[in-house]
């Protein structure tokens, strides 16, 4: 007798779906029954003829649709968006049912009052200043509880897992200065990381081209990774260079993870800028060598060539020391500003990944001050030409007037690298989506349907089943989630139904907030978040806490 029959009617049965189950195995036609937020039976077409089809209070005809696990965004910047926007359609409409936040070493827990104030300013380009957030938490556990009880206690739009941000931890224990941590400060950082993991964080992130995390030594990072590993967590670094020193930076992270005995997940694992054109095979050889030697390594990418960050992130590390006020003071000082210009335009600052900045590749995508909106959609060089000024004059003024909050697109990627890396056996998907700004990167609204539409259907870079595994089962394994990432009896009913013939990203660089097509249904915990292509009022998302080792 079918499991649903034994326990009564299911809440929902999805009939005649083509199931891509998240493992990469060939898809198959089946009925899938759901009750109480979990999958209670998966009855393949051939089996249904012998034992009968599952019965439910509601049946959904999925003829022509692919049913797969919900997509897991392994690199998200929705730390405040989840608390300010109950619809969060940017991710829900893509089929994302879980986001991993706390990325790039900077987020809002653990903090004290002084650290929180500086962090809010440091990441204003990612999330805004947060004037519309209540910031009632200070610890990791309290932040996760706040997610659980979002919007009047109902919850949030999609599920969220949290990485402890190493830069925030360093700011809290050491400050924003460019110096080595003392033994006492290192001990405090170890305790902060341990406490965050005990409270439910899934790992540790770094932003090693962002202050103050970039000031940590290899030895300091290794010690913190040992703590993460002892709790079953993983390390997710935005490493020290994606440009001139990219392969050396990747090698450092592989060495560090090996020394610490810590699983490694490489954030937005791209190879950008002119020096790295066509060099993806070298990176993949490094990864294969590590994997073949027993390393536990995964990575994520987004399926676009431009990147996105803040204009302030390009500054050299020495100019970022001391926090936002110190940076603004240096920009105001003519001698310091000239030194910054030289590092950016001639030497190649570490903030710009060791490559001299090409202002024609730096497009302003968002500003904090509405009076500066005229910059949006233009490169720094274009604005400079219109005003008869040097690019540095324009950039410096923008940094000062926007109080370091300007967001940019960097047109520095290479399509051949993007395609090669996404084929790799360690690959997962991550949007790196920054949701604020007048012209955000379209990856925030389009990463997952673009994988399926552009790189599966149109280009054949990945098979459908393989791509689904990259976006579901593989990230669930990295996060050590025992009941997500597969269409399987007993698993949570976080599911997506999409049309393989029409699924596509709607977002473009011209219309970055256009929603995808071909994703009519998304369920979280067995409840429709997207139904008939429209966002419902369901808030089924919760904080997903670390599974104990």
LINGI-V305732 format. One record per residue. RES is the residue in one letter. PHI is phi as a letter, one per 30 degrees, with the letter a starting at -180 (none if undefined). OMEGA is omega in degrees with one decimal (none if undefined). D_FIRST is the distance of its C-alpha to the first C-alpha in whole Angstrom. Layout:
# LINGI-V305732
res:phi:omega:d_first
RES:PHI:OMEGA:D_FIRST
RES:PHI:OMEGA:D_FIRST
This chain:
# LINGI-V305732
res:phi:omega:d_first
X:none:179.4:0
X:d:-179.7:4
X:e:179.4:6
X:d:179.3:8
X:d:-178.3:7
X:d:-175.5:7
X:c:-178.0:10
X:j:-177.7:11
X:d:170.1:13
X:d:173.8:14
X:d:-174.6:18
X:b:167.6:18
X:b:176.2:16
X:c:-171.1:19
X:c:170.0:18
X:h:175.7:20
X:d:167.8:21
X:d:-170.8:23
X:d:167.0:22
X:c:-160.2:25
X:d:178.2:23
X:j:179.8:26
X:c:-172.8:26
X:j:177.9:29
X:d:179.1:26
X:e:179.4:26
X:d:-178.5:24
X:b:-179.5:21
X:d:-175.7:20
X:a:165.4:17
X:c:-179.7:15
X:b:-178.3:15
X:c:-175.4:14
X:b:172.5:16
X:b:177.2:17
X:i:176.9:19
X:i:-178.8:21
X:b:175.8:19
X:d:-177.3:16
X:c:174.3:13
X:a:173.2:11
X:b:-174.5:13
X:c:-180.0:12
X:d:-175.1:14
X:e:-178.3:16
X:d:-178.8:15
X:d:-177.2:12
X:d:-179.7:11
X:d:-176.7:13
X:c:-172.5:11
X:c:-179.2:7
X:i:-176.1:9
X:c:178.5:10
X:d:177.6:10
X:c:-176.9:12
X:a:177.3:15
X:d:177.8:18
X:b:176.0:20
X:c:177.9:19
X:c:179.0:22
X:d:-177.6:23
X:c:178.3:24
X:e:178.6:25
X:i:-179.0:28
X:c:172.8:27
X:c:174.2:26
X:c:179.9:24
X:b:174.4:25
X:d:175.2:25
X:d:-178.7:28
X:d:179.8:32
X:c:179.0:34
X:d:-173.3:37
X:d:178.9:39
X:b:-176.5:42
X:b:177.0:43
X:b:-177.8:46
X:c:-172.9:44
X:e:175.9:45
X:c:-179.0:47
X:e:179.4:45
X:d:-178.2:42
X:c:-178.7:44
X:c:-173.4:46
X:b:-177.8:44
X:d:-179.9:41
X:d:179.8:40
X:h:-172.8:41
X:d:178.1:40
X:e:-179.0:41
X:c:-177.3:38
X:e:-177.4:36
X:d:176.7:36
X:d:-173.9:36
X:j:177.1:33
X:d:178.0:34
X:c:178.5:32
X:a:175.5:33
X:c:173.2:37
X:c:-175.0:39
X:c:-173.6:42
X:i:-169.4:45
X:d:171.1:47
X:h:170.8:50
X:i:-178.6:51
X:b:172.6:52
X:a:-161.5:50
X:c:175.1:50
X:a:0.8:49
X:d:-178.0:51
X:b:159.4:54
X:c:-174.0:57
X:d:-176.8:59
X:d:179.4:61
X:d:179.6:59
X:e:-178.7:57
X:d:-179.5:60
X:d:178.3:60
X:d:179.0:57
X:e:179.4:56
X:d:-177.4:60
X:d:-177.6:59
X:c:177.1:55
X:e:177.9:57
X:d:177.9:56
X:d:-167.5:52
X:b:-169.8:52
X:i:-178.1:55
X:d:179.3:57
X:i:179.2:54
X:d:179.6:56
X:c:177.6:53
X:c:-177.0:51
X:d:178.7:52
X:h:179.3:51
X:d:-176.3:51
X:c:168.8:49
X:b:-179.4:51
X:c:175.4:49
X:d:-178.5:45
X:d:179.9:43
X:d:176.5:45
X:d:178.1:44
X:d:175.6:41
X:d:178.5:41
X:d:175.6:43
X:d:-179.9:40
X:e:-172.9:37
X:c:178.4:39
X:d:172.0:41
X:h:176.3:42
X:i:177.8:42
X:i:-176.8:39
X:d:-177.0:36
X:k:-177.6:36
X:b:-171.3:37
X:d:-179.8:36
X:b:178.7:34
X:d:-179.4:34
X:b:170.2:37
X:c:-170.9:37
X:b:171.2:41
X:c:175.7:43
X:d:-176.4:46
X:d:-174.3:49
X:d:178.3:52
X:d:176.9:55
X:d:176.6:54
X:d:179.5:54
X:d:177.3:57
X:e:-178.1:59
X:d:-174.9:58
X:c:-172.8:59
X:c:-172.0:62
X:j:-174.8:63
X:c:-177.3:63
X:d:177.2:66
X:d:179.1:66
X:a:177.0:67
X:d:174.9:65
X:d:172.5:63
X:d:178.0:65
X:e:179.9:63
X:d:178.7:63
X:d:177.6:61
X:d:176.7:59
X:d:179.5:58
X:d:177.9:57
X:d:175.8:55
X:e:-179.0:53
X:d:-179.9:52
X:d:177.8:51
X:d:178.8:49
X:d:-179.9:47
X:d:179.7:47
X:d:177.4:45
X:d:176.5:43
X:d:-178.3:42
X:d:172.3:42
X:k:176.4:39
X:d:-176.2:41
X:c:-179.0:39
X:l:-174.1:42
X:b:175.7:46
X:c:173.0:47
X:b:168.4:51
X:b:-168.6:53
X:d:162.5:56
X:c:178.5:58
X:c:173.8:58
X:d:-2.3:60
X:c:-177.7:60
X:d:-177.5:57
X:d:-178.6:59
X:d:179.3:62
X:d:176.3:59
X:d:175.3:60
X:e:-178.3:58
X:d:179.2:58
X:d:179.5:58
X:d:179.6:54
X:d:179.4:53
X:d:179.6:54
X:d:177.6:51
X:d:176.0:49
X:d:177.2:49
X:d:179.7:48
X:e:-178.4:45
X:d:-177.0:44
X:d:178.0:44
X:c:-178.2:41
X:i:178.2:39
X:d:178.9:40
X:b:-179.1:42
X:c:-177.8:45
X:b:-178.4:45
X:c:154.5:49
X:d:-165.4:51
X:d:-163.3:53
X:d:178.0:57
X:a:169.3:58
X:c:-177.0:56
X:b:-173.1:59
X:d:-178.8:62
X:c:-170.4:61
X:d:-176.5:57
X:d:175.7:56
X:d:179.5:58
X:d:175.6:56
X:d:-178.7:53
X:d:178.2:54
X:e:-178.6:55
X:d:177.2:52
X:d:178.4:50
X:d:-178.5:53
X:d:-179.5:52
X:d:178.1:49
X:d:-179.7:49
X:d:-177.3:52
X:d:-174.5:50
X:i:-172.3:47
X:c:171.8:45
X:e:-173.1:42
X:b:172.9:44
X:b:-174.5:43
X:d:-175.2:46
X:d:179.2:46
X:g:-168.4:47
X:d:-178.4:48
X:c:169.5:50
X:b:-171.2:54
X:c:177.2:56
X:i:-175.6:60
X:e:-177.4:62
X:d:-174.5:62
X:c:178.1:58
X:e:175.9:58
X:i:-175.1:56
X:c:178.5:56
X:e:178.9:52
X:e:178.2:52
X:d:176.7:54
X:d:-177.5:51
X:d:175.8:48
X:d:175.9:50
X:d:-179.5:51
X:d:-179.6:47
X:d:177.5:46
X:d:179.6:49
X:d:-179.0:47
X:d:179.6:44
X:d:177.2:45
X:d:176.3:47
X:j:-179.7:44
X:d:176.3:44
X:c:-172.5:41
X:b:168.6:42
X:b:-180.0:41
X:a:172.4:42
X:b:172.2:42
X:b:169.6:44
X:c:-171.7:44
X:d:179.8:45
X:b:177.1:48
X:c:178.4:52
X:d:172.3:54
X:c:-179.4:53
X:a:177.4:53
X:a:175.2:55
X:c:176.9:58
X:d:179.7:62
X:d:-179.2:63
X:d:-179.4:60
X:d:-174.7:63
X:d:177.2:65
X:d:-174.1:67
X:d:-179.2:65
X:d:-178.3:69
X:d:-177.8:69
X:c:-177.8:66
X:d:175.2:67
X:j:177.6:67
X:j:-171.7:65
X:e:-178.6:65
X:d:178.7:68
X:d:177.8:70
X:d:-179.7:69
X:d:177.6:70
X:d:178.0:73
X:d:177.9:74
X:d:179.6:73
X:d:-178.2:76
X:d:-174.6:78
X:e:-178.1:80
X:d:178.3:80
X:d:179.5:77
X:d:178.3:75
X:d:176.2:77
X:d:176.8:76
X:d:179.6:72
X:e:-179.9:73
X:d:179.3:75
X:d:-179.6:72
X:d:-168.2:69
X:c:-174.3:71
X:c:-175.3:73
X:d:-172.9:72
X:j:-174.6:68
X:d:176.9:67
X:d:175.4:64
X:d:175.9:62
X:c:170.3:62
X:i:175.0:61
X:i:-178.3:64
X:c:175.3:65
X:e:-174.4:68
X:d:172.8:67
X:c:-170.5:67
X:d:177.3:67
X:d:177.5:66
X:c:-175.3:63
X:c:-178.4:62
X:c:179.1:61
X:d:-177.8:61
X:c:-179.8:58
X:a:177.0:58
X:b:175.5:61
X:d:-177.6:60
X:d:-178.9:64
X:e:179.7:64
X:d:-178.4:67
X:c:-174.0:66
X:d:178.7:64
X:d:177.9:66
X:d:-171.2:65
X:d:180.0:62
X:i:177.3:61
X:c:171.3:64
X:d:177.3:65
X:e:-180.0:67
X:d:178.2:70
X:d:178.3:69
X:d:178.9:70
X:d:179.9:73
X:d:179.1:74
X:d:-175.3:74
X:c:-177.6:76
X:i:-178.7:79
X:b:173.6:77
X:d:177.0:76
X:e:-179.3:72
X:d:177.0:73
X:e:178.8:75
X:d:-177.5:72
X:d:-179.2:69
X:d:179.9:71
X:d:-179.5:72
X:d:177.4:68
X:e:-177.1:67
X:d:-174.3:70
X:d:179.0:69
X:c:175.8:65
X:h:175.0:66
X:i:-174.1:64
X:c:-174.9:61
X:d:176.7:61
X:c:-176.8:58
X:b:162.7:58
X:c:175.5:57
X:c:-177.4:58
X:d:-169.9:58
X:b:-174.3:58
X:c:-176.9:55
X:b:-175.3:54
X:e:-178.2:52
X:d:175.9:52
X:d:-180.0:51
X:e:-176.9:48
X:d:-177.9:46
X:d:-176.2:47
X:d:-177.7:46
X:d:177.9:42
X:d:-168.0:41
X:d:-177.2:42
X:d:179.3:39
X:c:-170.5:39
X:d:168.4:40
X:b:179.9:38
X:c:175.4:39
X:b:-174.7:41
X:d:-169.4:43
X:h:-170.3:46
X:d:171.9:46
X:c:-167.9:49
X:c:-176.1:48
X:c:179.0:52
X:j:-179.1:55
X:d:-177.4:56
X:b:-177.3:55
X:d:175.2:52
X:d:-178.5:51
X:d:178.3:48
X:d:-179.4:46
X:d:-178.3:45
X:c:-169.3:43
X:b:-171.6:42
X:e:-169.7:41
X:d:173.3:38
X:d:176.9:38
X:d:174.1:41
X:e:-173.6:39
X:d:-177.6:37
X:d:-175.8:39
X:d:-168.9:42
X:c:172.7:41
X:c:-172.6:38
X:d:-172.1:39
X:d:-173.2:43
X:c:179.8:44
X:i:178.4:41
X:d:177.3:42
X:b:168.7:38
X:d:-179.5:35
X:d:-177.2:33
X:d:179.1:30
X:d:-179.8:33
X:d:178.2:34
X:e:177.9:31
X:d:177.8:31
X:d:-173.0:34
X:c:-173.4:33
X:b:-173.7:30
X:d:-177.5:29
X:d:175.7:32
X:d:177.2:34
X:d:177.6:31
X:d:177.6:31
X:e:-179.3:35
X:d:179.4:34
X:h:178.9:32
X:c:-172.3:29
X:d:-173.2:26
X:b:175.8:24
X:b:174.6:25
X:j:178.5:26
X:b:170.0:23
X:c:-170.8:20
X:a:179.1:18
X:e:-179.5:15
X:i:-179.5:17
X:d:177.9:20
X:d:-178.0:22
X:d:168.7:22
X:c:-165.5:25
X:b:177.0:25
X:b:170.0:27
X:c:180.0:27
X:b:178.3:30
X:c:-175.7:32
X:d:-178.7:33
X:d:-175.5:36
X:b:-176.2:37
X:e:-177.8:37
X:a:172.7:40
X:d:173.7:42
X:d:-175.6:44
X:d:175.3:46
X:b:177.2:50
X:d:177.3:53
X:d:-179.3:54
X:b:-168.5:51
X:d:-179.4:50
X:c:175.4:48
X:d:-174.8:46
X:d:-179.3:42
X:d:173.4:40
X:c:173.0:39
X:i:175.8:35
X:b:-172.9:33
X:d:-174.8:32
X:b:172.6:29
X:b:179.1:29
X:b:170.5:27
X:b:-178.1:27
X:h:177.7:25
X:i:-178.3:23
X:c:-176.7:26
X:d:172.4:28
X:c:170.3:31
X:c:179.5:32
X:b:-175.2:31
X:h:176.1:32
X:i:-178.2:35
X:b:177.6:36
X:d:173.4:36
X:d:177.5:35
X:c:-178.1:36
X:d:174.7:33
X:b:-174.7:34
X:c:-177.1:31
X:d:177.2:33
X:b:171.2:34
X:d:176.8:36
X:c:-173.9:34
X:c:-178.3:35
X:e:172.7:36
X:d:-177.8:33
X:e:-179.4:35
X:d:none:36
